[in-house]
Amino acid sequence: MIKLEHDRSGISFNGRVALVTGAGRGIGAAIARELHDGGAMIAVTDLDPGNAQAVAKELDPSGETAMAFKLDVREKQDFEHALALVIERWSKLDIVVNNAGYAKRTPVEEITPEEFDEIVAINMRSVFLSCQIFSKYMKSRNYGRIVNITSLASHNGGTVASPHYAAAKGGATTLTRYFARQLAGTGVTVNAVSPGPVASAKERLAHLIDEISKQVPVGRFAEPSEIAAAVSLLASERGGFIVGATIDVNGGLHMR
């Protein structure tokens, strides 16, 4: 694993409160660490509450600046409950990172309507529900940062992932732009980060590692912390003039 260090260049989250979905491992856990290291109080959420608790305890064993709870991104009431929990604990919510996602590599001819709907619910409808609920609250406070984690598949149609995942992530990109435009000028920004191959997926893609690495101009997979670094800018006060953008973090695999 590559050890990465970076200068925050003045980015601080002191006094900010953030919520990250799918933060029990991988990219989500790296984002939670990045924001917490910058001074934010973090709500670590995941479908697996045990994983969320482990990350929160790693961030702050005392529990003063990190909390964890289960959040099923398919359920509107879970987002509403999450907002209530965070406000009860820290009196506000400034930053939301919609990281939770799920990919399947089912051959197209074998995808059932039920599986299609499930993948869309996790990867796209969840973004809509989160933006719908949290942006209304943030708009009332004249400040907020929403960052959606999409995918390279949303741009190239998917080379490793199946079409329903690529389509859902493409929809999440479109929703990012919609909410960004609707909220422009309110103090609330909505943007996206689009990762390419990430090291946390190596186990799932073990048989494709060499093939994929050769296709990436920089010759390797990204570390989760490199995705988190891009999120950090968009989630910060310094990112206030970035609206409806998607930052590609893919080692040059896709350029536009």
Contacts in CASP RR format, 6 or more apart in sequence:
PFRMAT RR
TARGET T0000
AUTHOR 0000-0000-0000
METHOD contacts of the structure
MODEL  1
MIKLEHDRSGISFNGRVALVTGAGRGIGAAIARELHDGGAMIAVTDLDPG
NAQAVAKELDPSGETAMAFKLDVREKQDFEHALALVIERWSKLDIVVNNA
GYAKRTPVEEITPEEFDEIVAINMRSVFLSCQIFSKYMKSRNYGRIVNIT
SLASHNGGTVASPHYAAAKGGATTLTRYFARQLAGTGVTVNAVSPGPVAS
AKERLAHLIDEISKQVPVGRFAEPSEIAAAVSLLASERGGFIVGATIDVN
GGLHMR
1 199 0 8 1.000
1 223 0 8 1.000
2 220 0 8 1.000
2 223 0 8 1.000
4 223 0 8 1.000
4 225 0 8 1.000
4 226 0 8 1.000
6 229 0 8 1.000
8 38 0 8 1.000
8 232 0 8 1.000
10 238 0 8 1.000
11 38 0 8 1.000
11 232 0 8 1.000
11 233 0 8 1.000
11 236 0 8 1.000
11 238 0 8 1.000
12 38 0 8 1.000
12 39 0 8 1.000
12 236 0 8 1.000
13 35 0 8 1.000
13 38 0 8 1.000
13 39 0 8 1.000
13 40 0 8 1.000
13 95 0 8 1.000
13 235 0 8 1.000
13 236 0 8 1.000
14 38 0 8 1.000
14 39 0 8 1.000
14 40 0 8 1.000
15 39 0 8 1.000
15 40 0 8 1.000
15 41 0 8 1.000
16 35 0 8 1.000
16 39 0 8 1.000
16 40 0 8 1.000
16 41 0 8 1.000
16 94 0 8 1.000
16 95 0 8 1.000
17 40 0 8 1.000
17 41 0 8 1.000
17 42 0 8 1.000
17 43 0 8 1.000
17 86 0 8 1.000
17 90 0 8 1.000
17 92 0 8 1.000
17 93 0 8 1.000
17 94 0 8 1.000
17 95 0 8 1.000
18 32 0 8 1.000
18 35 0 8 1.000
18 40 0 8 1.000
18 41 0 8 1.000
18 42 0 8 1.000
18 43 0 8 1.000
18 93 0 8 1.000
18 94 0 8 1.000
18 95 0 8 1.000
18 96 0 8 1.000
18 97 0 8 1.000
18 235 0 8 1.000
19 42 0 8 1.000
19 43 0 8 1.000
19 45 0 8 1.000
19 82 0 8 1.000
19 86 0 8 1.000
19 93 0 8 1.000
19 95 0 8 1.000
19 96 0 8 1.000
19 97 0 8 1.000
19 134 0 8 1.000
20 28 0 8 1.000
20 31 0 8 1.000
20 32 0 8 1.000
20 35 0 8 1.000
20 42 0 8 1.000
20 43 0 8 1.000
20 44 0 8 1.000
20 45 0 8 1.000
20 96 0 8 1.000
20 97 0 8 1.000
20 99 0 8 1.000
21 28 0 8 1.000
21 45 0 8 1.000
21 46 0 8 1.000
21 71 0 8 1.000
21 73 0 8 1.000
21 96 0 8 1.000
21 97 0 8 1.000
21 98 0 8 1.000
21 99 0 8 1.000
21 100 0 8 1.000
21 126 0 8 1.000
21 130 0 8 1.000
22 28 0 8 1.000
22 45 0 8 1.000
22 46 0 8 1.000
22 47 0 8 1.000
22 52 0 8 1.000
22 71 0 8 1.000
22 73 0 8 1.000
22 99 0 8 1.000
22 100 0 8 1.000
22 101 0 8 1.000
23 29 0 8 1.000
23 31 0 8 1.000
23 32 0 8 1.000
23 42 0 8 1.000
23 44 0 8 1.000
23 45 0 8 1.000
23 46 0 8 1.000
23 52 0 8 1.000
23 55 0 8 1.000
23 99 0 8 1.000
24 32 0 8 1.000
24 44 0 8 1.000
24 46 0 8 1.000
24 48 0 8 1.000
24 50 0 8 1.000
24 51 0 8 1.000
24 52 0 8 1.000
24 54 0 8 1.000
24 55 0 8 1.000
25 46 0 8 1.000
25 51 0 8 1.000
25 55 0 8 1.000
25 200 0 8 1.000
26 198 0 8 1.000
26 200 0 8 1.000
26 224 0 8 1.000
27 99 0 8 1.000
27 149 0 8 1.000
27 195 0 8 1.000
27 198 0 8 1.000
27 200 0 8 1.000
27 224 0 8 1.000
27 227 0 8 1.000
27 228 0 8 1.000
28 97 0 8 1.000
28 99 0 8 1.000
28 149 0 8 1.000
28 224 0 8 1.000
28 228 0 8 1.000
29 44 0 8 1.000
29 55 0 8 1.000
29 224 0 8 1.000
30 223 0 8 1.000
30 224 0 8 1.000
30 225 0 8 1.000
30 227 0 8 1.000
30 228 0 8 1.000
31 97 0 8 1.000
31 99 0 8 1.000
31 224 0 8 1.000
31 227 0 8 1.000
31 228 0 8 1.000
31 231 0 8 1.000
32 42 0 8 1.000
32 44 0 8 1.000
32 55 0 8 1.000
32 59 0 8 1.000
32 66 0 8 1.000
33 55 0 8 1.000
33 58 0 8 1.000
33 59 0 8 1.000
33 225 0 8 1.000
33 228 0 8 1.000
34 225 0 8 1.000
34 228 0 8 1.000
34 229 0 8 1.000
34 231 0 8 1.000
34 232 0 8 1.000
35 42 0 8 1.000
35 95 0 8 1.000
35 97 0 8 1.000
35 228 0 8 1.000
35 231 0 8 1.000
35 232 0 8 1.000
35 235 0 8 1.000
36 42 0 8 1.000
36 59 0 8 1.000
36 60 0 8 1.000
36 65 0 8 1.000
36 66 0 8 1.000
39 65 0 8 1.000
40 65 0 8 1.000
40 94 0 8 1.000
40 95 0 8 1.000
41 65 0 8 1.000
41 66 0 8 1.000
41 90 0 8 1.000
42 56 0 8 1.000
42 59 0 8 1.000
42 65 0 8 1.000
42 66 0 8 1.000
42 67 0 8 1.000
43 66 0 8 1.000
43 67 0 8 1.000
43 68 0 8 1.000
43 69 0 8 1.000
43 82 0 8 1.000
43 85 0 8 1.000
43 86 0 8 1.000
43 89 0 8 1.000
43 93 0 8 1.000
44 52 0 8 1.000
44 53 0 8 1.000
44 55 0 8 1.000
44 56 0 8 1.000
44 59 0 8 1.000
44 66 0 8 1.000
44 67 0 8 1.000
44 68 0 8 1.000
45 52 0 8 1.000
45 68 0 8 1.000
45 69 0 8 1.000
45 70 0 8 1.000
45 71 0 8 1.000
45 82 0 8 1.000
46 52 0 8 1.000
46 55 0 8 1.000
46 68 0 8 1.000
46 70 0 8 1.000
46 71 0 8 1.000
46 100 0 8 1.000
47 70 0 8 1.000
47 71 0 8 1.000
47 72 0 8 1.000
47 73 0 8 1.000
47 100 0 8 1.000
48 70 0 8 1.000
49 68 0 8 1.000
49 69 0 8 1.000
49 70 0 8 1.000
50 68 0 8 1.000
52 68 0 8 1.000
52 69 0 8 1.000
52 70 0 8 1.000
53 68 0 8 1.000
55 66 0 8 1.000
55 68 0 8 1.000
56 63 0 8 1.000
56 66 0 8 1.000
56 67 0 8 1.000
56 68 0 8 1.000
57 63 0 8 1.000
57 66 0 8 1.000
57 68 0 8 1.000
59 65 0 8 1.000
59 66 0 8 1.000
60 66 0 8 1.000
67 85 0 8 1.000
67 86 0 8 1.000
67 89 0 8 1.000
69 82 0 8 1.000
69 85 0 8 1.000
70 78 0 8 1.000
71 78 0 8 1.000
71 79 0 8 1.000
71 82 0 8 1.000
71 100 0 8 1.000
72 78 0 8 1.000
73 79 0 8 1.000
73 98 0 8 1.000
73 100 0 8 1.000
73 101 0 8 1.000
73 122 0 8 1.000
73 126 0 8 1.000
73 129 0 8 1.000
73 130 0 8 1.000
74 121 0 8 1.000
74 122 0 8 1.000
74 125 0 8 1.000
74 126 0 8 1.000
76 129 0 8 1.000
76 133 0 8 1.000
79 129 0 8 1.000
79 130 0 8 1.000
79 133 0 8 1.000
79 134 0 8 1.000
80 133 0 8 1.000
83 93 0 8 1.000
83 133 0 8 1.000
83 134 0 8 1.000
83 137 0 8 1.000
86 92 0 8 1.000
86 93 0 8 1.000
87 93 0 8 1.000
92 141 0 8 1.000
93 134 0 8 1.000
93 137 0 8 1.000
93 138 0 8 1.000
94 138 0 8 1.000
94 143 0 8 1.000
94 144 0 8 1.000
94 145 0 8 1.000
95 144 0 8 1.000
95 145 0 8 1.000
95 146 0 8 1.000
95 147 0 8 1.000
95 235 0 8 1.000
96 130 0 8 1.000
96 134 0 8 1.000
96 145 0 8 1.000
96 146 0 8 1.000
96 147 0 8 1.000
97 146 0 8 1.000
97 147 0 8 1.000
97 148 0 8 1.000
97 149 0 8 1.000
97 231 0 8 1.000
97 235 0 8 1.000
98 126 0 8 1.000
98 127 0 8 1.000
98 130 0 8 1.000
98 131 0 8 1.000
98 146 0 8 1.000
98 147 0 8 1.000
98 148 0 8 1.000
98 149 0 8 1.000
98 172 0 8 1.000
99 149 0 8 1.000
100 122 0 8 1.000
100 126 0 8 1.000
101 122 0 8 1.000
101 123 0 8 1.000
101 126 0 8 1.000
101 149 0 8 1.000
102 119 0 8 1.000
102 122 0 8 1.000
102 123 0 8 1.000
102 165 0 8 1.000
103 119 0 8 1.000
103 123 0 8 1.000
103 153 0 8 1.000
103 161 0 8 1.000
103 162 0 8 1.000
103 165 0 8 1.000
104 115 0 8 1.000
104 119 0 8 1.000
104 161 0 8 1.000
104 162 0 8 1.000
104 164 0 8 1.000
104 165 0 8 1.000
105 160 0 8 1.000
105 161 0 8 1.000
105 162 0 8 1.000
106 115 0 8 1.000
106 162 0 8 1.000
106 164 0 8 1.000
107 162 0 8 1.000
108 162 0 8 1.000
108 163 0 8 1.000
111 162 0 8 1.000
111 163 0 8 1.000
111 164 0 8 1.000
115 164 0 8 1.000
116 164 0 8 1.000
119 162 0 8 1.000
119 164 0 8 1.000
119 165 0 8 1.000
119 168 0 8 1.000
120 164 0 8 1.000
120 167 0 8 1.000
120 168 0 8 1.000
122 168 0 8 1.000
123 165 0 8 1.000
123 168 0 8 1.000
123 169 0 8 1.000
123 172 0 8 1.000
124 167 0 8 1.000
124 168 0 8 1.000
124 169 0 8 1.000
124 170 0 8 1.000
124 171 0 8 1.000
124 172 0 8 1.000
124 175 0 8 1.000
127 148 0 8 1.000
127 171 0 8 1.000
127 172 0 8 1.000
127 175 0 8 1.000
127 176 0 8 1.000
128 175 0 8 1.000
130 146 0 8 1.000
131 146 0 8 1.000
131 148 0 8 1.000
131 175 0 8 1.000
131 179 0 8 1.000
131 190 0 8 1.000
134 146 0 8 1.000
135 146 0 8 1.000
135 179 0 8 1.000
135 182 0 8 1.000
135 183 0 8 1.000
135 188 0 8 1.000
135 190 0 8 1.000
138 144 0 8 1.000
138 146 0 8 1.000
138 183 0 8 1.000
138 186 0 8 1.000
138 187 0 8 1.000
138 188 0 8 1.000
139 183 0 8 1.000
139 186 0 8 1.000
139 187 0 8 1.000
139 188 0 8 1.000
142 186 0 8 1.000
142 187 0 8 1.000
142 188 0 8 1.000
143 187 0 8 1.000
143 188 0 8 1.000
144 187 0 8 1.000
144 188 0 8 1.000
144 189 0 8 1.000
145 188 0 8 1.000
145 189 0 8 1.000
145 234 0 8 1.000
145 235 0 8 1.000
145 236 0 8 1.000
145 239 0 8 1.000
145 240 0 8 1.000
146 179 0 8 1.000
146 188 0 8 1.000
146 189 0 8 1.000
146 190 0 8 1.000
146 191 0 8 1.000
147 190 0 8 1.000
147 191 0 8 1.000
147 192 0 8 1.000
147 193 0 8 1.000
147 231 0 8 1.000
147 234 0 8 1.000
147 235 0 8 1.000
148 172 0 8 1.000
148 173 0 8 1.000
148 175 0 8 1.000
148 176 0 8 1.000
148 190 0 8 1.000
148 191 0 8 1.000
148 192 0 8 1.000
148 193 0 8 1.000
149 192 0 8 1.000
149 193 0 8 1.000
149 194 0 8 1.000
149 195 0 8 1.000
149 227 0 8 1.000
149 231 0 8 1.000
150 169 0 8 1.000
150 170 0 8 1.000
150 172 0 8 1.000
150 173 0 8 1.000
150 176 0 8 1.000
150 192 0 8 1.000
150 193 0 8 1.000
150 194 0 8 1.000
150 246 0 8 1.000
151 161 0 8 1.000
151 165 0 8 1.000
151 166 0 8 1.000
151 169 0 8 1.000
151 170 0 8 1.000
151 194 0 8 1.000
151 195 0 8 1.000
151 196 0 8 1.000
152 158 0 8 1.000
152 194 0 8 1.000
152 195 0 8 1.000
152 196 0 8 1.000
152 197 0 8 1.000
152 248 0 8 1.000
152 250 0 8 1.000
152 253 0 8 1.000
152 254 0 8 1.000
153 159 0 8 1.000
153 160 0 8 1.000
153 161 0 8 1.000
153 165 0 8 1.000
153 166 0 8 1.000
153 169 0 8 1.000
153 170 0 8 1.000
154 166 0 8 1.000
154 169 0 8 1.000
154 170 0 8 1.000
154 171 0 8 1.000
154 172 0 8 1.000
154 173 0 8 1.000
154 194 0 8 1.000
155 194 0 8 1.000
155 248 0 8 1.000
155 254 0 8 1.000
155 256 0 8 1.000
156 166 0 8 1.000
156 254 0 8 1.000
157 163 0 8 1.000
157 166 0 8 1.000
157 167 0 8 1.000
158 165 0 8 1.000
158 166 0 8 1.000
160 205 0 8 1.000
160 208 0 8 1.000
160 212 0 8 1.000
172 192 0 8 1.000
173 192 0 8 1.000
173 194 0 8 1.000
173 246 0 8 1.000
176 190 0 8 1.000
176 191 0 8 1.000
176 192 0 8 1.000
176 244 0 8 1.000
176 246 0 8 1.000
177 244 0 8 1.000
179 190 0 8 1.000
180 189 0 8 1.000
180 190 0 8 1.000
180 191 0 8 1.000
180 243 0 8 1.000
180 244 0 8 1.000
180 245 0 8 1.000
181 243 0 8 1.000
181 244 0 8 1.000
183 189 0 8 1.000
183 190 0 8 1.000
184 243 0 8 1.000
187 240 0 8 1.000
189 234 0 8 1.000
189 239 0 8 1.000
189 240 0 8 1.000
189 242 0 8 1.000
189 243 0 8 1.000
189 244 0 8 1.000
190 243 0 8 1.000
190 244 0 8 1.000
191 234 0 8 1.000
191 242 0 8 1.000
191 243 0 8 1.000
191 244 0 8 1.000
191 245 0 8 1.000
191 246 0 8 1.000
191 247 0 8 1.000
192 244 0 8 1.000
192 245 0 8 1.000
192 246 0 8 1.000
192 247 0 8 1.000
193 227 0 8 1.000
193 230 0 8 1.000
193 231 0 8 1.000
193 234 0 8 1.000
193 246 0 8 1.000
193 247 0 8 1.000
193 249 0 8 1.000
194 246 0 8 1.000
194 247 0 8 1.000
194 248 0 8 1.000
194 249 0 8 1.000
194 250 0 8 1.000
195 222 0 8 1.000
195 227 0 8 1.000
195 249 0 8 1.000
195 250 0 8 1.000
196 222 0 8 1.000
196 248 0 8 1.000
196 249 0 8 1.000
196 250 0 8 1.000
196 251 0 8 1.000
196 253 0 8 1.000
196 254 0 8 1.000
197 205 0 8 1.000
197 212 0 8 1.000
197 213 0 8 1.000
197 216 0 8 1.000
197 221 0 8 1.000
197 222 0 8 1.000
197 250 0 8 1.000
197 253 0 8 1.000
198 221 0 8 1.000
198 222 0 8 1.000
198 223 0 8 1.000
198 224 0 8 1.000
198 227 0 8 1.000
199 221 0 8 1.000
199 222 0 8 1.000
199 223 0 8 1.000
199 224 0 8 1.000
200 224 0 8 1.000
201 221 0 8 1.000
202 209 0 8 1.000
202 221 0 8 1.000
205 212 0 8 1.000
209 221 0 8 1.000
212 221 0 8 1.000
213 219 0 8 1.000
213 220 0 8 1.000
213 221 0 8 1.000
215 253 0 8 1.000
216 250 0 8 1.000
216 251 0 8 1.000
216 252 0 8 1.000
216 253 0 8 1.000
217 251 0 8 1.000
217 252 0 8 1.000
217 253 0 8 1.000
218 251 0 8 1.000
218 252 0 8 1.000
219 251 0 8 1.000
222 249 0 8 1.000
222 250 0 8 1.000
222 251 0 8 1.000
226 249 0 8 1.000
227 249 0 8 1.000
230 247 0 8 1.000
230 249 0 8 1.000
233 239 0 8 1.000
233 242 0 8 1.000
233 247 0 8 1.000
234 242 0 8 1.000
234 245 0 8 1.000
234 247 0 8 1.000
248 254 0 8 1.000
248 255 0 8 1.000
248 256 0 8 1.000
END
